[in-house]
Structure formats: C-alpha cells, structure tokens
Amino acid sequence: MLGRLNHVALAVPDLGAATAAYRDVLGARVTAPQALPEHGVTVVFVDVGNTKIELLEPLGEGSPIAAFLEKNPSGGMHHVCYEVDDILAARDHLTACGARILGDGNPKTGAHGKPVLFLHPKDFFGTLVELEQA
C-alpha cells in the first residue's frame, strides 16, 4: 500500500529563519511560503533530491502546529508523509485494520493539491503519519 516517502515535516517557530538556514547555510532549494488555512499552517518545501522536507509554521488561532510548538518551543519533527495510489482504498483498509483516521475520515486537499489523510500517532508508535494520494 505505501509508496515512496513524500516528505518529513518539521514544525518551526520562525519559518523565515528556518527557510534561510536551509537555503543559505545548507544550500538547499526552497519554495516560497504557502499558506494553507484549512490545515492551519504556512509551509515551505525544501528539495533534498530524493524527497522533501516540509517546514511548518502556525497559521491562525487553533493551529495544530501552535500546540506542538508549545510543547516543543524549538520545533521538531511533526510527521512523515507517504504516498499511496488510492487514498480512499488506503483509508478503508486502514480502518478495517483498526487504525484511526484523524478528523472526519474524509481526505482534505494538501499542499501539493492532492488528497491527504492523517493517521493517529498512537497507532503508529508515536509518529503522526500523513498519506498523500500519488
């Protein structure tokens, strides 16, 4: 069911500083910031060749990233994202196996314009997992 690793997401307290560090210090190619109000974040993607790093900053009140940063003020790994061929088939398989889908169980549109779902971290050994339809 799982395809390739799409990205590793890092929550950061200052998106501008994090973007500059990856671009200027590490020499990476970075995208322009993109606001995703539906997810409560602003994102920048860092191209590392074989995958991406997603830098996340809170956007608006109630952002899940704000809650994460309250517990981890310096930031840290927030989630990993894997590609799947059919997100609805993946969701149905996962729920049949007892995995919990966060939210209402219906895919939302992610940063790449593709459907995404998040899986409960307690079902995957403390790691928040995002699935994105390839």
Residue frames as a rotation matrix with the C-alpha (Angstrom) as fourth column:
MET 1
0.564 0.826 0.000 0.00
0.826 -0.564 0.000 0.00
0.000 0.000 -1.000 0.00
LEU 2
0.581 -0.374 -0.723 2.71
0.090 -0.853 0.514 2.53
-0.809 -0.363 -0.463 0.91
GLY 3
0.814 -0.392 0.429 4.58
0.431 -0.089 -0.898 4.22
0.390 0.916 0.097 -1.86
ARG 4
-0.168 -0.979 0.118 7.62
0.668 -0.201 -0.716 6.42
0.725 -0.042 0.688 -1.56
LEU 5
-0.075 0.009 -0.997 8.37
0.867 -0.493 -0.070 8.82
-0.492 -0.870 0.030 1.27
ASN 6
0.492 0.338 0.802 6.98
0.737 -0.652 -0.177 12.15
0.463 0.679 -0.570 0.09
HIS 7
0.013 -0.523 0.852 8.30
-0.207 -0.835 -0.509 14.37
0.978 -0.170 -0.120 2.89
VAL 8
-0.200 -0.101 -0.975 9.30
0.946 0.239 -0.219 14.74
0.255 -0.966 0.048 6.52
ALA 9
0.400 0.467 0.788 7.62
0.267 -0.883 0.387 17.70
0.877 0.055 -0.478 8.20
LEU 10
-0.519 -0.607 -0.601 9.35
0.813 -0.133 -0.567 19.88
0.265 -0.783 0.563 10.76
ALA 11
0.721 0.693 0.005 7.43
0.630 -0.659 0.411 22.32
0.288 -0.293 -0.912 12.93
VAL 12
-0.437 -0.895 0.085 9.41
0.811 -0.433 -0.394 25.54
0.389 -0.104 0.915 13.32
PRO 13
0.086 0.472 -0.877 8.83
0.811 -0.544 -0.214 28.61
-0.578 -0.693 -0.430 15.48
ASP 14
0.192 -0.108 -0.975 10.13
-0.337 -0.941 0.038 31.01
-0.922 0.321 -0.217 12.78
LEU 15
0.696 0.180 0.695 9.55
0.483 0.598 -0.640 29.98
-0.530 0.781 0.329 9.17
GLY 16
0.929 -0.371 -0.008 11.72
-0.275 -0.673 -0.687 32.79
0.249 0.640 -0.727 7.79
ALA 17
0.208 -0.893 0.400 14.70
-0.933 -0.058 0.356 31.79
-0.294 -0.447 -0.845 9.92
ALA 18
0.174 -0.097 0.980 14.25
-0.054 0.993 0.108 28.10
-0.983 -0.071 0.167 9.14
THR 19
0.917 0.190 0.351 13.95
0.336 0.108 -0.936 28.80
-0.216 0.976 0.036 5.40
ALA 20
0.719 -0.695 -0.016 17.09
-0.652 -0.667 -0.360 30.95
0.239 0.270 -0.933 5.47
ALA 21
0.093 -0.704 0.704 19.03
-0.719 0.442 0.536 28.24
-0.688 -0.556 -0.466 7.34
TYR 22
0.358 0.087 0.930 18.13
0.353 0.909 -0.221 25.57
-0.865 0.407 0.295 4.79
ARG 23
0.944 0.052 0.325 18.71
0.325 -0.294 -0.899 27.90
0.049 0.954 -0.295 1.81
ASP 24
0.733 -0.635 0.242 21.73
-0.524 -0.755 -0.394 29.93
0.433 0.162 -0.886 2.93
VAL 25
0.129 -0.704 0.698 23.54
-0.902 0.208 0.377 27.62
-0.411 -0.679 -0.608 5.32
LEU 26
0.004 -0.070 0.998 22.73
-0.022 0.997 0.070 24.19
-1.000 -0.022 0.003 3.87
GLY 27
-0.747 -0.381 -0.544 22.49
-0.472 -0.273 0.838 25.37
-0.468 0.883 0.024 0.24
ALA 28
-0.578 0.602 0.551 19.08
0.612 0.766 -0.196 23.76
-0.540 0.223 -0.811 -0.42
ARG 29
-0.835 0.473 0.281 16.45
-0.010 -0.524 0.852 24.82
0.550 0.708 0.442 -2.93
VAL 30
-0.715 0.630 -0.304 13.34
0.448 0.077 -0.891 26.07
-0.537 -0.773 -0.337 -1.12
THR 31
-0.249 0.732 0.634 9.88
0.840 -0.163 0.517 27.07
0.482 0.661 -0.575 -2.28
ALA 32
-0.646 0.202 0.736 8.07
-0.325 -0.946 -0.025 30.28
0.691 -0.255 0.677 -1.49
PRO 33
-0.914 0.368 0.169 5.88
-0.073 0.261 -0.962 30.16
-0.399 -0.892 -0.212 1.64
GLN 34
-0.600 0.783 -0.167 2.38
-0.085 0.145 0.986 28.83
0.796 0.605 -0.020 1.03
ALA 35
-0.688 0.456 0.564 -0.50
-0.695 -0.192 -0.693 29.49
-0.208 -0.869 0.449 3.44
LEU 36
-0.646 0.526 -0.552 -2.85
0.111 0.781 0.615 26.54
0.755 0.336 -0.563 3.98
PRO 37
-0.522 0.458 0.720 -5.70
-0.799 -0.558 -0.224 27.93
0.299 -0.692 0.657 6.11
GLU 38
0.495 0.766 -0.411 -7.63
-0.582 0.643 0.498 24.64
0.646 -0.007 0.764 6.00
HIS 39
0.394 -0.459 -0.796 -4.69
0.536 0.819 -0.207 22.99
0.747 -0.345 0.568 7.82
GLY 40
0.994 0.053 -0.094 -3.75
0.107 -0.595 0.796 25.99
-0.014 -0.802 -0.598 9.98
VAL 41
0.271 -0.962 -0.015 -0.19
0.549 0.142 0.824 26.21
-0.791 -0.232 0.566 8.66
THR 42
0.774 -0.295 -0.560 2.15
-0.618 -0.544 -0.568 28.07
-0.137 0.786 -0.603 6.38
VAL 43
0.671 -0.492 0.555 4.60
0.341 0.869 0.358 25.76
-0.658 -0.051 0.751 4.63
VAL 44
0.358 -0.660 -0.660 7.89
-0.922 -0.363 -0.137 25.88
-0.149 0.658 -0.738 2.76
PHE 45
0.964 -0.081 0.252 9.25
0.111 0.988 -0.104 22.82
-0.241 0.128 0.962 0.98
VAL 46
0.172 -0.977 -0.128 12.96
-0.806 -0.215 0.552 22.07
-0.566 0.008 -0.824 0.91
ASP 47
0.885 0.101 -0.454 14.08
-0.400 0.662 -0.633 19.94
0.237 0.743 0.627 -2.04
VAL 48
0.180 -0.850 0.496 16.68
-0.739 0.216 0.638 17.37
-0.649 -0.481 -0.589 -0.98
GLY 49
-0.607 -0.471 -0.640 16.65
-0.794 0.377 0.477 15.38
0.017 0.798 -0.603 -4.23
ASN 50
-0.864 0.219 -0.454 15.14
0.098 0.956 0.276 12.05
0.494 0.194 -0.847 -3.22
THR 51
-0.008 0.890 -0.456 12.38
0.975 0.108 0.194 13.58
0.222 -0.443 -0.869 -1.04
LYS 52
-0.033 0.055 0.998 11.38
0.058 -0.997 0.057 16.88
0.998 0.060 0.030 0.58
ILE 53
-0.692 -0.030 -0.721 11.49
0.721 -0.068 -0.689 18.48
-0.028 -0.997 0.069 3.99
GLU 54
0.124 0.797 0.591 8.35
0.504 -0.564 0.654 20.45
0.855 0.216 -0.471 4.83
LEU 55
-0.909 -0.360 -0.209 8.84
0.377 -0.500 -0.780 23.38
0.176 -0.788 0.590 7.19
LEU 56
0.028 0.999 0.016 5.61
0.715 -0.031 0.698 24.22
0.698 -0.008 -0.716 9.07
GLU 57
-0.981 -0.188 0.042 4.70
0.109 -0.723 -0.682 27.39
0.159 -0.665 0.730 10.92
PRO 58
-0.396 0.892 -0.217 1.36
0.750 0.178 -0.637 28.00
-0.530 -0.416 -0.739 12.69
LEU 59
-0.895 0.272 0.355 -1.26
0.057 -0.718 0.694 29.98
0.443 0.641 0.627 10.78
GLY 60
-0.090 0.930 0.355 -4.17
-0.449 -0.356 0.820 31.39
0.889 -0.086 0.449 12.74
GLU 61
-0.289 0.095 0.953 -5.64
-0.952 0.079 -0.297 30.51
-0.103 -0.992 0.068 16.10
GLY 62
0.552 0.549 0.628 -6.11
-0.573 0.797 -0.194 26.85
-0.606 -0.253 0.754 16.87
SER 63
0.376 -0.495 -0.783 -3.31
-0.773 0.298 -0.559 25.71
0.510 0.816 -0.271 14.58
PRO 64
0.986 -0.046 -0.158 -2.19
0.113 0.887 0.448 22.18
0.120 -0.460 0.880 15.47
ILE 65
0.193 -0.978 0.085 1.38
0.583 0.045 -0.811 23.39
0.789 0.206 0.579 14.94
ALA 66
0.012 -0.132 0.991 0.95
-0.566 -0.818 -0.102 26.05
0.825 -0.560 -0.084 17.64
ALA 67
0.838 0.340 0.428 0.02
-0.544 0.451 0.707 23.32
0.047 -0.825 0.563 20.13
PHE 68
0.764 -0.624 -0.167 3.03
0.555 0.766 -0.324 21.27
0.330 0.155 0.931 19.01
LEU 69
-0.050 -0.840 0.540 5.37
0.279 -0.531 -0.800 24.25
0.959 0.110 0.261 19.45
GLU 70
0.481 0.249 0.841 4.00
-0.707 -0.457 0.540 24.95
0.518 -0.854 -0.044 22.94
LYS 71
0.959 -0.107 0.262 5.32
-0.077 0.793 0.604 21.52
-0.273 -0.600 0.753 23.93
ASN 72
0.257 -0.881 0.396 8.45
0.900 0.368 0.234 21.82
-0.352 0.296 0.888 21.75
PRO 73
0.705 0.176 -0.687 9.41
0.125 -0.984 -0.124 25.53
-0.698 0.002 -0.716 21.64
SER 74
-0.273 -0.881 -0.386 12.49
-0.411 -0.256 0.875 24.96
-0.870 0.397 -0.292 19.48
GLY 75
0.267 0.439 -0.858 10.48
-0.963 0.149 -0.223 22.94
0.030 0.886 0.463 16.96
GLY 76
-0.529 -0.480 0.700 10.99
-0.479 0.850 0.221 19.38
-0.701 -0.218 -0.679 15.83
MET 77
-0.968 0.168 -0.186 9.76
-0.064 0.553 0.831 16.55
0.243 0.816 -0.525 13.64
HIS 78
-0.431 0.890 0.148 6.00
-0.815 -0.314 -0.486 16.76
-0.386 -0.330 0.861 13.29
HIS 79
0.541 0.644 0.540 5.05
-0.304 0.749 -0.589 13.99
-0.784 0.154 0.601 10.82
VAL 80
-0.762 -0.638 0.106 6.13
-0.143 0.326 0.935 11.80
-0.631 0.697 -0.340 7.94
CYS 81
0.279 0.852 -0.443 4.19
-0.688 -0.144 -0.711 11.65
-0.670 0.503 0.546 4.67
TYR 82
-0.679 -0.391 0.621 3.95
0.092 0.794 0.601 8.57
-0.728 0.465 -0.504 2.47
GLU 83
-0.496 0.496 -0.713 2.38
-0.867 -0.322 0.379 8.34
-0.042 0.806 0.590 -0.95
VAL 84
-0.431 0.457 0.778 -0.46
0.138 0.885 -0.444 5.92
-0.892 -0.084 -0.444 -1.72
ASP 85
-0.954 0.068 0.292 -2.03
0.295 0.039 0.955 5.13
0.054 0.997 -0.057 -5.09
ASP 86
-0.193 0.965 0.176 -5.64
0.192 -0.138 0.972 5.36
0.962 0.221 -0.159 -3.88
ILE 87
-0.831 -0.241 0.502 -6.29
-0.367 -0.441 -0.819 7.31
0.418 -0.865 0.278 -0.70
LEU 88
0.096 0.938 0.334 -9.87
-0.978 0.027 0.206 6.07
0.184 -0.346 0.920 -0.25
ALA 89
0.609 0.036 -0.792 -8.81
-0.111 0.993 -0.040 2.42
0.785 0.112 0.609 -0.63
ALA 90
-0.498 -0.847 -0.186 -5.97
0.178 0.110 -0.978 3.07
0.849 -0.520 0.096 1.83
ARG 91
-0.568 0.368 0.736 -8.38
-0.778 -0.531 -0.335 4.68
0.268 -0.763 0.588 4.30
ASP 92
0.511 0.851 -0.121 -10.81
-0.781 0.519 0.348 1.77
0.359 -0.083 0.930 4.04
HIS 93
0.304 -0.503 -0.809 -8.03
0.181 0.865 -0.469 -0.78
0.935 -0.004 0.354 4.50
LEU 94
-0.713 -0.661 0.234 -6.60
-0.045 -0.290 -0.956 1.07
0.700 -0.692 0.177 7.50
THR 95
-0.290 0.673 0.681 -9.93
-0.944 -0.318 -0.088 1.48
0.157 -0.668 0.727 9.27
ALA 96
0.666 0.506 -0.548 -10.71
-0.460 0.857 0.232 -2.21
0.587 0.097 0.804 8.65
CYS 97
0.023 -0.770 -0.638 -7.40
0.414 0.588 -0.695 -2.98
0.910 -0.248 0.332 10.38
GLY 98
0.513 0.301 -0.804 -8.32
0.852 -0.063 0.520 -0.77
0.106 -0.952 -0.289 13.35
ALA 99
-0.652 -0.758 -0.029 -6.20
0.758 -0.650 -0.051 2.29
0.020 -0.055 0.998 12.55
ARG 100
0.291 0.745 -0.600 -7.70
0.720 -0.584 -0.375 5.67
-0.630 -0.323 -0.706 13.41
ILE 101
-0.246 -0.231 0.941 -8.01
0.825 -0.560 0.078 8.42
0.509 0.796 0.329 10.82
LEU 102
-0.675 -0.030 -0.737 -7.84
0.532 -0.713 -0.458 11.93
-0.512 -0.701 0.497 12.29
GLY 103
-0.817 0.452 -0.358 -10.64
-0.550 -0.798 0.245 14.38
-0.175 0.397 0.901 11.59
ASP 104
0.120 0.985 0.124 -13.86
-0.802 0.170 -0.573 13.22
-0.585 -0.030 0.810 9.97
GLY 105
-0.002 -0.197 0.980 -12.15
0.178 0.965 0.195 10.49
-0.984 0.175 0.033 7.92
ASN 106
0.837 0.304 0.456 -12.51
0.498 -0.075 -0.864 12.32
-0.228 0.950 -0.214 4.63
PRO 107
-0.149 -0.959 0.241 -9.43
0.984 -0.121 0.128 13.48
-0.094 0.257 0.962 2.73
LYS 108
0.675 0.171 -0.717 -8.56
0.145 -0.985 -0.098 17.18
-0.723 -0.038 -0.690 2.65
THR 109
0.831 -0.441 0.339 -6.55
0.309 -0.142 -0.940 18.91
0.463 0.886 0.018 -0.05
GLY 110
0.494 -0.746 -0.447 -2.88
0.705 0.043 0.708 19.09
-0.509 -0.665 0.547 0.93
ALA 111
0.206 -0.528 -0.824 -0.07
-0.143 -0.849 0.509 21.46
-0.968 0.013 -0.251 0.00
HIS 112
-0.831 -0.552 0.068 0.52
-0.047 0.190 0.981 19.72
-0.554 0.812 -0.184 -3.34
GLY 113
-0.382 0.776 -0.502 -3.15
-0.920 -0.369 0.131 19.99
-0.083 0.512 0.855 -4.31
LYS 114
-0.447 0.168 -0.879 -3.68
-0.244 0.922 0.300 16.28
0.860 0.349 -0.371 -3.71
PRO 115
0.631 0.762 0.147 -5.91
-0.384 0.143 0.912 14.48
0.674 -0.632 0.383 -1.19
VAL 116
-0.574 -0.817 -0.055 -4.34
-0.282 0.260 -0.924 13.77
0.769 -0.515 -0.379 2.21
LEU 117
0.731 0.665 -0.152 -5.27
-0.070 0.295 0.953 11.99
0.678 -0.686 0.262 5.43
PHE 118
-0.301 -0.800 0.519 -3.57
-0.764 -0.124 -0.633 11.85
0.571 -0.587 -0.574 8.82
LEU 119
0.289 0.294 -0.911 -3.33
0.185 0.916 0.355 8.72
0.939 -0.271 0.210 10.96
HIS 120
0.907 0.147 0.395 -3.38
-0.334 -0.320 0.887 8.76
0.257 -0.936 -0.241 14.74
PRO 121
0.031 -0.999 0.009 0.18
-0.772 -0.030 -0.635 8.68
0.635 0.013 -0.772 16.14
LYS 122
-0.082 -0.051 0.995 -0.75
-0.879 0.474 -0.048 6.21
-0.469 -0.879 -0.084 18.88
ASP 123
0.844 0.421 0.331 -1.50
-0.209 0.828 -0.520 3.64
-0.493 0.370 0.787 16.16
PHE 124
0.800 -0.596 0.073 1.97
0.257 0.229 -0.939 4.11
0.543 0.770 0.336 14.59
PHE 125
0.308 -0.740 -0.598 4.37
0.931 0.364 0.030 4.06
0.196 -0.566 0.801 17.53
GLY 126
0.198 -0.142 -0.970 4.18
0.619 -0.749 0.236 7.75
-0.760 -0.647 -0.061 18.40
THR 127
-0.844 -0.528 -0.095 4.59
0.234 -0.522 0.820 9.06
-0.482 0.670 0.564 14.86
LEU 128
0.219 0.876 -0.429 1.95
-0.211 -0.387 -0.898 11.15
-0.953 0.287 0.100 13.11
VAL 129
-0.668 -0.385 0.637 1.59
0.463 0.456 0.760 9.72
-0.583 0.803 -0.127 9.60
GLU 130
0.049 0.634 -0.772 0.21
-0.596 -0.602 -0.531 11.61
-0.801 0.486 0.348 6.62
LEU 131
-0.288 -0.063 0.956 -0.91
0.654 0.716 0.244 9.78
-0.699 0.695 -0.165 3.50
GLU 132
-0.133 0.207 -0.969 -1.00
-0.556 -0.825 -0.099 11.63
-0.820 0.526 0.225 0.19
GLN 133
0.670 0.407 0.621 -2.52
0.278 0.638 -0.718 10.27
-0.688 0.654 0.314 -2.99
ALA 134
-0.392 -0.920 0.024 0.20
0.272 -0.091 0.958 10.00
-0.879 0.382 0.286 -5.63
